[in-house]
Amino acid sequence: MSVTYVGSGPYCYANSLTMLLGDEAPPPAVIEVLTGSPYGMELIGGRPPLFHPLGWDPEIGLDAAIGLLGWECERVDGGTAAAALDRLRRACQDGPVLAGPLELGLLSYQPGSGKAIGADHYVVVLEVDDDTVLLHDPEGYPYATLHADAFAEAWRGELVSYLKRPFRMRYGFTRREPVTPEEALRRSLPAGSAWLAGRTDMEVPPGTLGQAEAAERTARLVEEGLDPETRQLWQAFAVQVGARRLNDLAACLSSLGLDAAAAVAAEQARIVGGLQGPVMSGDDAAVAAGLRRLAPTYERLRAALIAGEGALS
């Protein structure tokens, strides 16, 4: 039996988009699945390993989810900090703004902040005056405030690997067509299959592996000795978000009647979630074994999805 997880977790962009779309938004779990994030695993340039598809990043995912749900918006970035803050100030006069990726480590209202660590984050900006930015941070900080200059420094996102230009924001959300969550999920299935197959149109660093290859290689890295930085990333973020994504995928596939694919996703969620304890305790043999159980499930999920798409059409 698969039980849908409800609770806290690092779903910053899904939660932020839910806030932006308001009463017309589907649950964050549906948005997360629509981004494509659950469909794979990636070993970026030989490390670090993360539980999302080869070549995927949150910017790609957000654009996909917004389009699948029948929405459109303005997206701007670049320029100086002063120009970006002015754009943000003007945009907020017409409604909230989705800002990010930002550098999580520089959001000073969060405990333990103060240093850029390359951790990406998204927030909803409500107001900007001369000195202060007022925002909803989905990490658990409604109506947080930050000095405008400090916000701009975090918003610059210098260590966020996939950010090409600083100060990215999305605003002016309008409904292009009414799309139910069920229809959006149906429309997302071909993209899910493509992610699992390994898209060839994505630009990735040399040595990057995806899906089964990523899981197998990561298992070997664990056996050789997981570096402290990667272990900390897995302990604090990667495992929990990977397991939650897969659990939400299982629930969404089940809602479409794709029971075979849902069962594979639920199995993946249990495997990934089961890595948290061994990663914390240092039981690397159990971590490697779990990754090797995970490796063949990606092709099984792709096959089940393709069969399910055929049944739905």
N, C-alpha and C positions, 0 to 999 in steps of 0.2 A: 504493500500500500504506500502510495506517495502522498505526503502531506505538504501543502503549499506553505512555504516559510513566510511569516509575517514578523517584522521586527526591524531593528536598526541595521544599517549596512551602507557601504560607500557607493550609493547610487546618485551621485551629485548631479550629473547632466539629465538623467531621467526624471529625478525629482524636480529639478529646476524647470524643465520643459513642462512638466505637469502643472506647476504653479503658473507658468505663462499662459497656458491654454485654458486654465480655469475650469468652469463647469463643463466644458466640452472635451476635457482631457480624459483619456482612458487611464487606468491605473498605471503607476510607474513600472510595474512588472511587464505590462504589455509594451510600453515604450522601450524598455530595455531590450526586449526580444526584437522589436522592430528595428533597432539599431544594428542588428546582426552580431552583437557581441558574443552570444553564447556558442556560435558555430565554429569552434576550433580552439587551437592552442598555437602560440607563437614563441619561438626562441629567437630573439631579435639580435642579429649579428653575432650569434654564438652565446649570448646572454644579454639581458635577463629573460627567463621564461615567464610568460604571462598567459592567462586563460582567456584569450580572444583570438580571432582568426588571423592567419598570415596576411600582413599588409593592412589590417584594420586599425583605425584609431577613432576616438570619440567624435572628432569633427566629421569624418565620413559617416559615422553612425547617426549623429544628430540630423544631418541633411537627409539621410535615408528615412528616418522616422517621421520627420516633419512632412516630407513629400508623400509618404505612404498614408498618412492620416488626412491628406487633403488640404494641408496648410501651406502657406508660403510666407516668407519674411524677408526683410532686408538684412544683409550681412556685410559688415564693413570691418576694416582693420588697418593697421599701419599708421605712419605719421609720428609726430612727437607726442610726448605725454600730455602736454598742454592742449594740443589739438584733440587728442582722444578724449580727455576729460570734458572738453567743450562739447564734443559730439554726444557723449554720454549724457551730459546735463540737458541738452536740447531734446534728446530722444526720450528721456524720462518724463518730460512734460506731457507726452502723449500716452504714457503707460510704462509698465515695467520692462526691463531690458535683461536679456540673458547674456551675461558676460563670462568669457572664458575661452580657452583655459587660462587660469591664473596659477600662480605659484602658491600652493597650499602653505608652505613653510613660512611665508611672509605675511600671513593674515594674523595680525597681532592680537586680535580678540580671542584667538584659540590658544588654550594652554599648550606649552611646549613649542610655540612658534618662535620666530626670530632669525631663522637661517633658511636660505633657499636650498631645497633638497631635490628639486626636479619632480615634485609630486604635483600633478595637474589637478585642477579643481574648477567647478562652475558654480556661479551664484546668480541670484536674481537681484538686480539693482532697482531700488524703489525711488530714491531721490538723490540728487547731488546739489549741494549748495557750494558756496565759495571754499569752504574748508573741509566738509564732511561728506562721505558717501554712506547712505543708509541702505541696507540690503538684507535680504533673507538668505542665509547660508543653510542649505539643506543638511549640512553635517550636524545640525542641532542648534543653530543660532539665529532665531527670528529677530528681525529688527536690530541686527548688529550694526555698529558704526565703526568707521575707519577714517582717519585723516585722508583727504583726497590724494596727497602726494604718496602716502604709504600704499593706498589702494593702487595707484598707477604703477608703483614699483612691483607689486604682486602681479598686476595685470600684464606687465611686460613679459612675464613668463620666459625668461632667458634660458632656463634649464629644461623647459618642456620640449622634449625631443621632436615631437611632430608639429610643433607650431612654427610656421614659416615666417609669419609677420606678427608683431605684437598687437595688443589692444583689440582683440577680436570681440565683436558683440553682434547679437541678433535682436532685432526689434521690429515693430510694425507688423505683428502677426495678423494675417487675414485668412479666412476660410475660403479656399478655392472651390471645394466640393465637399458635400457631406459624405463621410466615410465611417462606417461603424468599425469598432475595434476588430470584430470578427473578419470583416472584409479586408482591413489593413493587414491582418495576420495572414490571410490567404494570399494576398498579393506579395507578401514578403518571402514566401516559401522558395521561389526560384532563386532569390538572392542567397537564402540560407544554404541551398544546395551548392551554389557556385562558391561560396566561402569554404564549405567543407571540401570541395574538389580541389581548392587551391587556385585562386584567381591569378592569371598571368599578366593582368594589366596593372598590377600594383607595384610601386617602386619600393624596394626594401634594401636594407644594407646587405653587403656580401656576408654569406654565412648564415643568413636567416632561414630557419626551418619552420614548417607548419604542421599542425595536426599530429598524425602518428609519428612522423620523423622527429618532431619537436619533443613529443613525450618520451620517445626512446632515447634521444640524445640527452635530455634532461635527466633521465634515470642514470645514465652513465656519469653525468656531471655530479650528481648527488653521491654516487659511489666513490668518485675521485676526491670528493670533499667539497661541499657546497660553500662558496665564499660567504663571509658574514653579511655583506650587503644584500645578496640575493636571499639569504635566509631571513633577514629582517623584513624584506619586502614581502616574502611569503607569509611570515608570521603576522604582519600587521595589515595586509591588504589583499594580496593576490589570491590566496586560497579562499578566503571568505567571499570575495566578490565573484570568483569563478564558480563556486558551488551555488551561490544564490542565482546567478544568471541561468545556470543549467536547470535548477529547480523551477524557475519561472518559465523557462522554455518548455519543460515537461508539462506544466499546467496549461500553457497556451496551446500546445499541440493536442493535448487531451480535449480542450474545449472545441477544437475543430473536428474531433472524432478520429484523429490520427493516433490511435492507441499504440501501434507498434513503434512509431517514432517517439512517442511520449515515453514509452517504457525504456528506450535506450537513453534518452536524455535524463530520466530519473536515475538510471544506473550510473551515468556519468556524474550526476550531482552527488550521489553517495560516495563515489570513489574520490572525487576532488575534496568534498567536505571532510572525508576521512583522513586526508593528509594533514589537517591542522594539528591534531594531537602529536603525531610523530615529528612534524616540523618543529614544534615547540620543545619536545623532549629530547630531540637529537637522534631519534630512531631512524637513521637514514636508510637502513635496509627496508623498513616498512614503506618509507617514502618512494624508494625506487621500485618496489614491488607494485605499489599503487599506480605509479605512472605507467608501468608495463601493462597493467590491466586496462588502463585507460586507452592506450595507443590504438588497439583495433576497433574501439567503439566509434571512432569518427567515421570510418567507412561504413560501418553498420548503420549509423544514423543517416548518412547520405543516401544509402540504398532505401532505407525505410521512408525517408522524405520523398524521394522520387516516386516510389510506389504509391505513397499517399497522395501526392499531387495528381497522379493519374486517376486515382479513385475519385478525387474531388472535381475533376474537369468533366 
